[in-house]
Amino acid sequence: MRRTARWLPVVNALSAPRVNSQRARADKVFDRMVHKAERQSESDAGTAVEFIDSYRFLFQQVAKQETISMIGWQGYIDDLTRRMTNHLRVERLIAETPQIAAQPIDRPVVVVGLPRTATTLAHKVLIEPEGNRAPLMWELMNTHRGDIDPDLRKKLIKDAQTMASLASKASPVWDLIHPMDALQPEECIFALPHGYGFYTRAAMPEYRRFVDERDYTEDYEHLKRVLQVLQWNRPKQRWVLKCPFHLFNLDVLLKVFGDATIVWMHRDPSTVMGSWCSLVETGRALHHRKYDPSTIGPEWLEILSSGVNAAREVRSLASRERFIDVPYHSLTADPYAFLPKLFEKLDMPWTEAEENNLEKVLARPGMRRSHEYHLPRYGLDFDDVEAAFGDYGRLGF
């Protein structure tokens, strides 16, 4: 399977000297990124010093990646600049209209689970009832008030779509693995300031320690503010959120969103690991001139198994009614029989409209994956996975 476009190695080789020159001047490059974010957000970085400093640290870790490609380097620059712009804009909008931050986020549904466990399928079906909504990709990347000017809205959507299209151009398999569209629902990872999403692109040991030790309260408070801005002056709907990495911070999520219901997707960890490692490999292939796939498995086995164990511990101390379990095979084997039961537990209607939507969702590319992945390529075998996840894979979900 070819993971990158044929033209990419040539471009990366020719641009390596330029990338290395910029890596050596990472702080100056980052200063320019901050100034651009200030201009685009019409705000002052001095209002979010700790947030900006945390991104400077992340960018310094990116600059240490000796094999980083032109696509990878520029991708981090564009992504972090956009995230800083968005953060500063959200804070400015709330400072201008403090009532935004007083709005409740009522009874959100949050889809979690290990990656590649049909979270996308569940998410796309759960947002269908008229009273529900999910944040769209452009809204998470370029957050603005619900009563935004139509022309500005078009501009922000176009900007998000440009970014979404770049991955497809650079990787012939990206649309199959994780298709992106500015006007489609997306994961909260685009609005959460930090997390393991950045680690998928590059193994950064110091950033991993930072992620492991971080207090995520402010990250989830920011996510809440993003939702409050998006719903300002719009009809109130029930938010349906999704992100596998919420598993790592369930305690904080349940604290910030006090009446959230967690829909936890479950699948055999050995299958998950193979599929996830393949996705990570595609990310590494795009972001590096060379990489070793056999290192991906051990690092992510430790990360994901630790995340599941942490989530199970949080769950053991939380109210039982806050969690709904969704076994992968129960959902995918007969979704027309399973989903009405799930909707009932969530106090949502299951009507002909929902059934018709399910048919459309299942017909979309990527909803039914037929390709297989092999653990040995990523330095793992079945016994490694079983030992790391313990009894999780045998709980009968």
C-alpha positions in Angstrom: 0.0 0.0 0.0 1.5 3.3 -1.1 1.0 5.9 1.7 2.4 9.0 0.1 2.1 10.6 -3.3 4.9 9.8 -5.7 6.0 13.4 -5.9 6.4 13.8 -2.2 9.9 12.2 -1.7 11.4 14.4 -4.4 9.9 17.6 -2.8 11.1 16.5 0.6 14.6 15.8 -0.6 14.9 19.2 -2.3 13.5 21.1 0.6 15.5 19.4 3.4 18.1 22.2 3.6 15.4 24.9 4.0 13.6 22.9 6.7 16.9 22.3 8.6 17.7 26.0 8.4 14.3 26.9 9.9 14.6 24.2 12.5 17.8 25.8 13.7 15.8 29.1 14.1 12.7 27.6 15.6 12.0 30.3 18.2 12.1 33.0 15.5 9.8 31.0 13.3 7.5 30.6 16.2 7.5 34.3 17.0 6.3 34.9 13.4 3.6 32.4 13.9 2.4 34.2 17.1 2.3 37.5 15.3 0.3 36.0 12.5 -2.2 34.5 15.0 -2.5 37.9 16.6 -3.3 39.6 13.3 -5.8 36.9 12.2 -7.6 36.8 15.6 -7.5 40.5 16.1 -6.3 39.8 19.6 -3.2 40.0 21.8 -1.1 36.9 22.7 -0.5 38.5 26.1 -4.1 37.4 27.0 -3.0 33.7 26.8 0.6 33.6 27.9 0.5 30.1 29.3 -1.2 28.7 26.3 1.2 30.3 23.8 4.2 29.2 25.9 2.9 25.6 25.8 2.8 25.7 22.0 6.3 27.2 21.9 7.5 24.1 23.9 5.7 21.8 21.5 7.2 23.5 18.5 10.7 23.2 20.0 10.1 19.4 20.2 9.0 19.4 16.6 12.2 21.2 15.7 14.3 18.4 17.2 12.9 15.9 14.7 15.9 15.4 12.4 14.0 13.5 9.8 11.0 15.8 9.6 9.8 16.4 6.0 8.8 19.7 4.4 5.2 18.6 4.5 5.6 17.7 8.2 7.3 20.9 9.2 5.0 23.2 7.3 2.0 21.2 8.6 3.0 21.8 12.2 3.5 25.5 11.4 0.1 25.9 9.8 -1.7 23.8 12.4 -0.2 25.5 15.5 -0.7 29.0 13.9 -4.4 28.1 13.2 -4.9 26.8 16.7 -3.3 29.9 18.3 -5.5 32.1 16.1 -8.6 30.1 17.1 -7.8 30.2 20.8 -7.2 33.9 20.8 -10.3 34.6 18.8 -12.5 32.5 21.2 -11.1 34.4 24.2 -11.7 37.7 22.5 -15.3 36.9 21.5 -16.1 35.9 25.1 -14.4 39.0 26.5 -16.5 41.1 24.2 -19.7 39.3 25.1 -19.3 37.7 28.6 -22.8 36.3 28.5 -21.5 33.6 26.1 -19.6 31.9 28.9 -22.8 31.7 31.0 -24.6 29.4 28.6 -25.1 25.8 29.7 -24.0 22.9 27.6 -26.9 20.6 28.4 -26.7 16.8 28.5 -24.0 16.3 25.9 -23.4 12.8 24.4 -19.7 12.0 24.2 -18.5 9.1 22.0 -15.3 7.6 23.2 -13.3 4.4 22.8 -10.0 3.1 21.4 -9.3 4.4 17.9 -10.8 2.4 15.0 -13.8 1.1 17.1 -16.6 2.5 14.9 -16.7 5.8 16.8 -17.3 7.6 13.5 -20.3 5.4 12.6 -21.9 6.0 16.0 -21.2 9.7 15.9 -22.7 10.2 12.4 -25.8 8.4 13.4 -26.3 10.0 16.8 -26.2 13.5 15.3 -29.2 12.8 13.0 -32.1 13.6 15.4 -33.4 17.2 14.9 -32.5 18.2 18.4 -28.9 17.1 18.1 -25.8 18.6 16.5 -22.1 18.0 16.3 -19.4 20.6 15.7 -18.3 20.7 12.1 -14.6 20.6 11.1 -14.5 24.3 10.1 -16.2 25.3 13.4 -13.6 23.5 15.5 -10.7 24.9 13.4 -12.1 28.5 12.9 -14.5 29.0 15.8 -16.9 31.9 15.5 -20.2 33.0 17.0 -23.4 31.3 15.8 -24.6 34.6 14.3 -21.4 35.1 12.2 -21.6 37.2 9.1 -22.3 34.9 6.1 -19.3 36.2 4.0 -16.9 35.6 6.9 -18.4 32.2 7.4 -17.6 31.3 3.8 -14.1 32.5 4.2 -13.5 30.4 7.3 -15.0 27.4 5.7 -12.7 27.8 2.6 -9.7 28.0 4.9 -10.6 24.8 6.7 -11.3 23.0 3.5 -7.9 24.0 2.1 -6.2 22.3 5.0 -8.5 19.2 4.7 -7.6 18.8 1.0 -3.8 18.9 1.6 -3.8 15.5 3.3 -5.6 13.9 0.4 -3.2 15.4 -2.1 -0.2 14.2 -0.2 -1.5 10.7 0.6 -3.5 8.5 -1.8 -4.9 6.5 1.1 -5.9 9.3 3.5 -9.5 9.6 2.3 -9.9 5.9 3.0 -8.4 6.1 6.5 -9.9 9.3 7.7 -11.8 11.4 5.1 -12.1 15.1 6.1 -14.4 17.7 4.9 -14.9 21.2 6.3 -18.7 20.9 6.4 -18.7 17.4 8.1 -18.7 16.7 11.8 -15.3 16.2 13.3 -13.5 15.1 16.4 -12.9 17.4 19.4 -9.2 16.9 18.9 -9.3 20.0 16.7 -10.4 22.1 19.6 -8.4 20.5 22.5 -5.1 22.4 22.9 -2.9 19.4 23.7 -2.9 15.6 23.6 -1.6 12.6 21.8 -2.9 13.7 18.4 0.4 15.6 17.9 2.3 12.5 18.9 0.8 10.5 16.0 2.9 12.6 13.6 6.2 12.3 15.5 7.6 10.5 18.4 8.6 13.3 20.8 9.6 11.9 24.2 9.6 15.2 26.1 6.2 16.2 24.7 4.9 12.7 25.7 6.0 13.4 29.3 4.3 16.8 29.1 1.1 15.2 27.9 1.2 12.4 30.5 1.7 14.9 33.4 -0.6 17.7 32.2 -3.7 18.9 34.1 -6.3 19.0 31.3 -8.9 21.1 33.1 -8.2 24.2 31.1 -8.1 22.2 27.8 -11.7 21.0 28.5 -12.8 24.3 29.7 -11.6 25.7 26.4 -13.6 23.0 24.5 -16.6 24.1 26.5 -16.1 27.7 25.5 -15.8 26.7 21.9 -19.2 25.1 22.1 -20.7 28.1 23.9 -19.4 30.4 21.2 -20.7 28.2 18.4 -24.2 28.0 19.9 -24.5 31.7 20.7 -27.6 33.2 19.2 -28.6 29.9 17.6 -31.3 27.4 18.6 -30.1 25.3 21.5 -29.4 21.7 20.5 -27.8 18.7 22.3 -24.2 18.4 21.5 -22.8 15.0 20.3 -19.1 15.0 20.7 -16.4 12.4 19.7 -12.8 11.8 20.3 -11.0 8.5 21.2 -8.5 10.5 23.3 -11.2 11.5 25.7 -10.5 8.2 27.3 -7.3 9.6 28.7 -9.1 12.4 30.5 -12.5 11.1 31.4 -12.3 12.4 35.0 -11.8 16.0 33.7 -14.4 15.6 31.0 -17.0 14.4 33.5 -16.1 17.3 35.8 -16.3 20.0 33.1 -19.5 18.6 31.4 -21.3 17.6 34.6 -24.3 15.9 32.9 -22.6 14.3 30.0 -23.4 10.7 28.9 -20.5 8.6 27.7 -21.0 6.2 24.8 -18.0 3.9 25.1 -17.2 1.9 22.0 -15.5 -1.5 22.5 -13.5 -3.7 20.1 -10.8 -6.4 20.3 -7.6 -4.6 21.2 -5.4 -6.7 18.9 -7.6 -5.6 15.9 -7.5 -2.0 17.1 -3.7 -2.0 17.4 -3.1 -3.2 13.9 -5.5 -0.7 12.4 -4.3 2.2 14.5 -0.6 1.5 13.9 -1.3 1.6 10.2 -3.0 5.0 10.5 0.0 6.3 12.6 2.4 5.0 9.9 0.6 7.0 7.3 1.0 10.1 9.5 4.7 9.3 10.0 5.2 8.7 6.3 3.8 12.2 5.5 5.7 13.9 8.2 9.2 12.3 7.9 11.7 11.6 5.2 12.3 8.2 6.8 10.9 6.3 9.7 10.9 2.8 11.3 7.4 1.2 11.5 8.5 -1.4 14.0 8.8 1.4 16.7 5.2 2.4 16.3 3.6 -0.6 17.9 5.4 -0.7 21.3 5.0 3.0 21.9 1.3 3.1 21.1 0.6 -0.2 22.9 1.8 1.5 26.1 -0.1 4.7 25.4 -3.5 3.1 24.5 -3.4 0.4 27.2 -2.6 3.0 29.8 -5.5 5.2 28.5 -7.9 2.3 28.8 -6.8 1.5 32.3 -7.1 5.1 33.4 -10.6 5.3 31.9 -11.7 2.1 33.6 -10.5 3.5 37.0 -12.5 6.7 36.5 -15.5 4.7 35.4 -15.4 2.6 38.6 -15.9 5.7 40.7 -18.6 7.3 38.5 -22.3 6.8 38.4 -23.2 3.7 36.3 -25.9 5.6 34.4 -23.4 7.9 32.9 -21.9 5.2 30.7 -23.4 3.2 27.8 -21.3 0.3 26.3 -21.4 -0.4 22.6 -19.7 -3.6 21.4 -18.2 -3.2 17.9 -19.6 -6.5 16.6 -23.1 -5.8 18.0 -23.1 -2.5 16.2 -21.6 -3.5 12.9 -23.2 -6.9 12.6 -26.8 -5.6 12.7 -26.9 -1.8 13.2 -30.6 -1.6 12.3 -31.4 -3.7 15.3 -28.8 -2.3 17.7 -29.1 1.4 17.2 -32.7 1.8 18.2 -31.9 0.4 21.6 -28.9 2.8 21.9 -31.2 5.7 21.0 -33.7 4.7 23.6 -31.0 4.7 26.3 -30.1 8.2 25.3 -33.7 9.4 25.3 -33.6 10.0 21.6 -36.2 9.1 19.0 -35.6 6.4 16.4 -37.7 7.2 13.4 -37.7 6.5 9.7 -35.4 9.5 9.2 -32.8 8.0 11.5 -33.0 4.7 9.7 -32.6 6.4 6.3 -29.6 8.3 7.6 -28.0 5.0 8.8 -28.3 3.7 5.3 -26.5 6.8 3.9 -23.8 6.6 6.5 -23.0 3.0 5.8 -22.7 3.7 2.1 -20.0 6.3 2.6 -16.4 5.5 1.9 -14.5 4.3 5.0 -17.5 3.1 6.9 -17.0 -0.5 6.0 -13.2 -1.2 5.8 -12.1 -4.3 4.1 -8.3 -4.1 4.4 -6.3 -5.9 7.1 -3.3 -4.9 9.1 -0.5 -7.1 10.6 0.9 -6.6 14.0 4.5 -7.9 13.3 5.2 -5.0 11.0 4.8 -2.7 14.0 6.9 -4.7 16.4 4.0 -6.5 18.1 2.4 -9.8 18.4 -0.9 -11.0 19.9 0.6 -11.9 23.2 2.0 -8.4 23.6 -1.4 -6.9 23.1 -3.2 -9.3 25.4 -0.6 -8.7 28.2 -0.9 -4.9 28.0 -4.7 -4.8 28.0 -5.2 -7.5 30.6 -8.8 -8.6 30.9 -10.2 -5.7 28.9 -10.4 -7.7 25.7 -12.2 -10.5 27.5 -15.0 -8.5 29.2 -17.6 -9.5 26.7 -18.5 -6.1 25.4 
